[in-house]
């Protein structure tokens, strides 16, 4: 299958490309990063700023849109919020607009979104049937998904992936969470009672492949593991996997002082249930947190933690 991908050079997209190439798909990746054009066999890289990608879109049987400015790179200034929104909404609008101008349409658009769509939810379990919440992220996700849904009027099957907290090696949420634990400074954020709806990167990629190959999959899909946990349980499990304590909480007031409005994402949470995936019989690779963290941190632990164990043995 010929697949056009945006956001294919990042933490999630690069692994997706590896898996799709291995499965025999023909990939074209749109990028604004010229260095991404080298070093990945089986993938054609095209610039967003040129005209070549429009011809590639005309030949694509599937489009996977993962483009978007990272949301956790510091305070949400007005300029940063505009970049976050426009990098998602404008890119999706541009893709769907180009689809409309082409005689041949792709069979499916798989478009990223996020569980931020639901806004803060407290203890309540939420599924794909629940309405959008309030706040900057919820409003951004709603606008983002609305642009993707316009492709349905063109006869394109649209899958809207509401991504949770993605765990994986060398990036994602763990890149920021692990270093304090290694320094014996790890602990829960805020009260620790807020819910964390997580998923391993391999399951994100697996669910994209599942959506790609199952024509009956459409609409919103919560891309989260079936067992969300509280922040306290998440940090205790992370500490256990790393062989470190989880004892030093980060007060919510300090986080708000440091990150401003963006801190709200960390001190509140959503208890998200992946009903569409379970109904569709997607087989999770990592349904439980400890196994997911062990897999995600295997290379990190092998690089960092053996030195600590050797030091302990030498002291003994």
Long-range contacts (C-beta under 8 A, 24 or more apart in sequence): 1-25, 1-26, 1-61, 1-62, 1-212, 2-26, 2-28, 2-59, 2-60, 2-61, 2-62, 3-27, 3-28, 3-60, 3-61, 3-62, 3-63, 3-64, 3-212, 4-28, 4-29, 4-30, 4-53, 4-56, 4-57, 4-60, 4-62, 4-63, 4-64, 4-106, 5-29, 5-30, 5-63, 5-64, 5-65, 5-66, 6-30, 6-48, 6-63, 6-64, 6-65, 6-66, 6-67, 6-91, 6-95, 7-65, 7-66, 7-67, 7-68, 7-112, 8-36, 8-43, 8-64, 8-66, 9-33, 9-36, 10-66, 10-171, 11-166, 11-168, 11-170, 11-171, 11-172, 11-201, 12-66, 12-166, 12-168, 12-172, 12-201, 12-204, 12-205, 13-66, 14-40, 15-168, 15-201, 15-202, 15-205, 16-64, 16-66, 16-204, 16-205, 16-208, 17-43, 19-205, 19-209, 20-209, 23-209, 28-53, 28-56, 28-60, 30-67, 54-98, 57-95, 57-98, 57-99, 57-102, 57-106, 58-102, 58-103, 58-104, 59-104, 60-106, 61-106, 61-107, 61-108, 62-106, 62-107, 62-108, 62-109, 62-110, 62-212, 63-95, 63-99, 63-106, 63-108, 63-109, 63-110, 64-110, 64-208, 64-212, 65-91, 65-92, 65-95, 65-109, 65-110, 65-111, 65-112, 65-148, 66-112, 67-91, 67-92, 67-112, 68-112, 71-114, 71-116, 71-137, 71-262, 71-265, 72-173, 72-176, 72-262, 72-265, 74-259, 74-262, 75-259, 75-260, 75-261, 75-262, 76-136, 76-259, 76-260, 76-261, 76-262, 81-136, 84-140, 85-140, 85-143, 88-112, 88-140, 88-143, 88-144, 89-140, 89-143, 89-144, 89-147, 92-144, 92-147, 92-148, 93-147, 93-150, 96-147, 96-148, 96-150, 96-151, 96-154, 99-151, 99-154, 99-156, 100-154, 105-154, 105-155, 105-156, 106-156, 107-156, 107-157, 107-215, 108-156, 108-157, 108-158, 108-159, 108-211, 108-212, 108-215, 109-148, 109-151, 109-156, 109-157, 109-158, 109-159, 110-159, 110-161, 110-208, 110-211, 110-212, 111-144, 111-145, 111-148, 111-158, 111-159, 111-160, 111-161, 112-144, 112-161, 112-163, 113-141, 113-144, 113-145, 113-148, 113-160, 113-161, 113-162, 113-163, 113-220, 114-141, 114-162, 114-163, 114-164, 115-162, 115-163, 115-164, 115-197, 115-222, 115-224, 115-270, 115-272, 116-140, 116-141, 116-265, 117-141, 117-142, 117-145, 117-162, 118-162, 118-270, 118-272, 119-270, 120-264, 120-268, 120-269, 120-270, 121-195, 121-269, 121-270, 121-271, 122-268, 123-195, 123-271, 124-271, 125-271, 125-272, 125-273, 126-270, 126-271, 126-272, 126-273, 127-222, 127-272, 127-273, 127-275, 128-162, 128-219, 128-220, 128-221, 128-222, 128-275, 128-276, 129-275, 135-264, 136-261, 137-265, 145-220, 157-215, 157-218, 158-218, 158-219, 159-211, 159-217, 159-218, 159-219, 159-221, 160-219, 160-220, 160-221, 161-204, 161-207, 161-208, 161-211, 161-221, 161-223, 162-220, 162-221, 162-222, 162-223, 162-224, 162-272, 163-199, 163-204, 163-223, 163-224, 164-197, 164-198, 164-199, 164-222, 164-223, 164-224, 164-225, 164-228, 164-272, 165-196, 165-197, 165-198, 165-199, 166-198, 166-199, 166-200, 166-201, 166-204, 167-198, 167-199, 167-200, 167-201, 167-292, 167-293, 167-296, 168-200, 168-201, 168-202, 168-296, 169-201, 169-296, 169-297, 169-298, 169-299, 169-300, 170-299, 170-300, 172-201, 172-296, 173-198, 174-238, 174-293, 174-296, 174-297, 174-300, 177-238, 178-238, 178-242, 178-297, 178-300, 180-248, 181-238, 181-239, 181-242, 181-244, 181-246, 182-242, 182-244, 182-304, 184-244, 184-245, 185-248, 186-235, 186-238, 186-239, 186-242, 186-244, 186-245, 186-246, 186-247, 186-248, 187-235, 187-246, 187-247, 187-248, 187-249, 187-250, 188-231, 188-232, 188-234, 188-235, 188-246, 188-249, 188-250, 189-231, 189-235, 189-249, 189-250, 189-252, 189-255, 189-266, 189-267, 190-231, 190-249, 190-250, 190-251, 190-252, 190-255, 190-266, 190-267, 191-231, 191-252, 191-267, 192-230, 192-231, 192-232, 192-235, 192-249, 193-230, 193-231, 193-232, 194-230, 194-231, 194-267, 194-268, 194-269, 195-228, 195-229, 195-230, 195-231, 195-269, 195-270, 195-271, 195-272, 196-228, 196-229, 196-230, 196-231, 196-234, 196-269, 197-222, 197-224, 197-225, 197-228, 197-269, 197-270, 197-271, 197-272, 198-224, 198-225, 198-228, 198-229, 198-234, 198-289, 198-292, 199-223, 199-224, 199-225, 199-286, 199-292, 200-225, 200-285, 200-286, 200-292, 200-295, 200-296, 201-296, 202-285, 202-286, 202-295, 203-284, 203-285, 203-286, 206-282, 206-284, 206-285, 207-277, 207-282, 210-277, 210-280, 210-282, 214-280, 216-280, 217-276, 217-280, 219-276, 220-276, 221-274, 221-276, 221-277, 222-272, 222-273, 222-274, 222-275, 222-276, 222-277, 223-274, 223-277, 224-272, 224-273, 224-274, 225-274, 225-284, 225-286, 225-287, 225-288, 225-289, 225-292, 226-273, 226-274, 226-277, 226-278, 226-284, 226-287, 227-287, 227-288, 227-289, 228-270, 228-271, 228-272, 228-273, 229-289, 231-269, 233-289, 234-289, 237-289, 237-290, 237-293, 238-293, 240-290, 241-290, 241-293, 241-294, 241-297, 241-301, 242-297, 242-301, 242-305, 243-305, 243-308
